[in-house]
Amino acid sequence: MKKNPIKVRPKIKPPTNNSLRIQRDAKAYELMEKRVVKFKKLYSFISEINQMIVRTTDETTLFHDTCQIAIRIGKFRMAWIGILDHDTKLLNPVMHSGYEKGYLAKIKKIRATLTAAGRGPTGEALRKGQYIVCNDIETDPRMVPWKEEALARGYYSSIALPLKRREKIIGAISIYAGEKNFFTKDEIKLLREAAYDISFALEILENNAIQKKSEEEITFLYEIYEKVQLATSDTIWDWDIKKDTLQFNKGIIESYGYAKEMMVSSVKWREKNIHPDDLERVQLSIADCFEKKTTTISLEYRFKAANNKFRFVYDRAFIVFYKGKPIRMVGAMQDITFQKEEELRLAKTIIKAQEAERHFIGQELHDNVNQLLVASQLNLGMVKKMNPEKAAELIDNIKGYISTAINEIRNLSHQLSPSSFGDVTLKDVFENLLQGINANNDYKIHLKFHYPQNEPLDQDLQITLYRILQEALNNIVKYASASNIEIIVDKTEKGISMSIADNGVGFNITSIKKGIGLNNIKRRVESFEGSFKITSAPGKGCKIQVLLPL
C-alpha cells in the first residue's frame, strides 16, 4: 500500500523585537555608509577646489576646472557657471561640465529680475545674493520653465550659489544631482564654502591682473621715457613718489643752467624753485589728481633758473597708480618764456592801439563835431538879438551845422563798429558803408551778392568781412585815385568769397609798404584759417580776393 507523503509546513515565528532592531540598525548603517561616502566626495571636492585655486592664474581656467572637479570628484550630474550682464540682467553661461546634452542652449534664458525667467533657483540666487536649493525639480513650481529639459537629463535636485567679486555679484554656479533631496544642511555648508573660495579666487585674479597691468604700464613708461629723453629738448623729470627721489634729464642743464652738483634728488628741491605765488596752486593741483586717481595733469608756473631769473614753464605729467596709490610721476617741462613775453608784447600793442583809437575819436570829436556844436551854440545866442528875417537865416545856418555834426558822428560810428547784424543783412551793412565813403558821388560803385540774403551767417564772420571791406575802402580812398569800385560776395562749397577791385593807380606788390591796411586784412583772414590773394601793378588798379571757410 502506497503511503501519501506528509507535507510539513515550517512553523513561522513572528519577528521578535531583537530581529526588528537588527533590521533597523542595518538600514541605518547603510544610510550612514552612504552619507560617509557622500561626505568623502564633497570633502574631496572642496580639497580639489582649494588646490586648483592655488595653481590657477586666469578666470577661464578657474571656471573650467571648478566644473570639471564638480563632476569628476563630486560626482554631480552636471555643473555650469554663468556670468551676469549687468546691463541686460541676463546670465550668460560661460562654462559647464557633466551630462549637459544641450540643456543650456534649450532652456529659457535666466535673468536676475522678478520675471518668469528670474524666479527659478539661479535667478533668485542672483537677486538675493544667497544660495537657493531645489531638492525636487519634478514638483518644485519654481522649476516649471526648465523642468522638462532637466528631468530628461536626470537632474532631480539642484543648488545655485552666487559668485561675488568685492561683494558685488558677478555670476552664479549651478550644480545638479541625480537624486531627489540630495542637498542637506551639511552638504549646503560645504558647497557654500566652495563658492566663497571661488569668489575669493576671483578677487585675487583681479588683483593680479591690475598689478600686471600696472607693471606693464610702468615698463612701457620707462621705455617711452628713455626714448623721449633722447628725442626732446624739454626737461624730463621722474619722481619716485614712494622713495621721494627726483631725476632730471639734460634739459635741466641746457634750459635752466643747473649743473648736477647744484641739484638735490628730492621733490622739495623742485618745489623750492617754483615761484612762491605759484607753488600752492601747483601742490593743490597734484594733490587733487592723487585723490581723484587722475593719470594726467598740465600746469603752468614760473621756475627759477640757475641765474635766479624765473622762466615760464608749461609742465605736462603722467601719474602711475598701484593699488589706488600714486607711485610715480613723470613729466616734461617746456620753457614757454618767449611765448609769454610775446603775449605781453601783444597785449601792450593792443592797449596802444586802443589808446590810439581813443585819441582818434577824441580828435575827430574835437576838430569837427565839437567845433560845429560850438558854432551852433554861438549862433543860437545871437538869434535873440536879431530881427526875424536875419534870425531865420541864422537858424538855417545852425541847422546846417547840426546836420553836418550828425553826419560826422555817423561816419565816425561806421568806422568804429558796423550796424547790428541782428536787424539787417550783410548787404544792407555793406551798402551803408559804401554810401558813407561816396557821399559826394566820387565813385561808381557796383555791389553784387551772389547768394540768398536770408541764409544765416556766423556773426564773427560777418564782422570780419565788414572790417576787410572797410580796410580795403580806406586804402582806395587814400591811395588809389580810383573812379570805379566793384565788390562781389559769393557763397561756395568752400565758404564765403569776397573780391574788392578798383581801377586806380595800382602798385608794385613786391615793394608794398606796411601800414596801408593790407596786413590787417591778411591777419583777419588768417584768424579764420582762410586764404588771401592780392593782384596789382602800376596803372592796373588793384584786386583783393579773400575766402573764409564756413
Secondary structure as GFF3:
##gff-version 3
##sequence-region A 1 550
A	DSSP	alpha_helix	17	55	.	.	.	ID=ss1
A	DSSP	alpha_helix	59	72	.	.	.	ID=ss2
A	DSSP	beta_strand	78	84	.	.	.	ID=ss3
A	DSSP	beta_strand	91	98	.	.	.	ID=ss4
A	DSSP	alpha_helix	103	106	.	.	.	ID=ss5
A	DSSP	three_ten_helix	116	118	.	.	.	ID=ss6
A	DSSP	alpha_helix	121	128	.	.	.	ID=ss7
A	DSSP	beta_strand	132	134	.	.	.	ID=ss8
A	DSSP	three_ten_helix	141	143	.	.	.	ID=ss9
A	DSSP	alpha_helix	144	152	.	.	.	ID=ss10
A	DSSP	beta_strand	157	165	.	.	.	ID=ss11
A	DSSP	beta_strand	168	177	.	.	.	ID=ss12
A	DSSP	alpha_helix	185	231	.	.	.	ID=ss13
A	DSSP	beta_strand	235	240	.	.	.	ID=ss14
A	DSSP	beta_strand	245	248	.	.	.	ID=ss15
A	DSSP	alpha_helix	251	254	.	.	.	ID=ss16
A	DSSP	three_ten_helix	260	262	.	.	.	ID=ss17
A	DSSP	alpha_helix	267	272	.	.	.	ID=ss18
A	DSSP	alpha_helix	276	292	.	.	.	ID=ss19
A	DSSP	beta_strand	296	304	.	.	.	ID=ss20
A	DSSP	beta_strand	310	322	.	.	.	ID=ss21
A	DSSP	beta_strand	325	335	.	.	.	ID=ss22
A	DSSP	alpha_helix	337	364	.	.	.	ID=ss23
A	DSSP	pi_helix	365	370	.	.	.	ID=ss24
A	DSSP	alpha_helix	371	383	.	.	.	ID=ss25
A	DSSP	alpha_helix	388	416	.	.	.	ID=ss26
A	DSSP	alpha_helix	426	437	.	.	.	ID=ss27
A	DSSP	beta_strand	444	449	.	.	.	ID=ss28
A	DSSP	alpha_helix	459	475	.	.	.	ID=ss29
A	DSSP	pi_helix	476	480	.	.	.	ID=ss30
A	DSSP	beta_strand	484	491	.	.	.	ID=ss31
A	DSSP	beta_strand	496	502	.	.	.	ID=ss32
A	DSSP	three_ten_helix	509	511	.	.	.	ID=ss33
A	DSSP	alpha_helix	518	527	.	.	.	ID=ss34
A	DSSP	beta_strand	531	536	.	.	.	ID=ss35
A	DSSP	beta_strand	542	548	.	.	.	ID=ss36
###
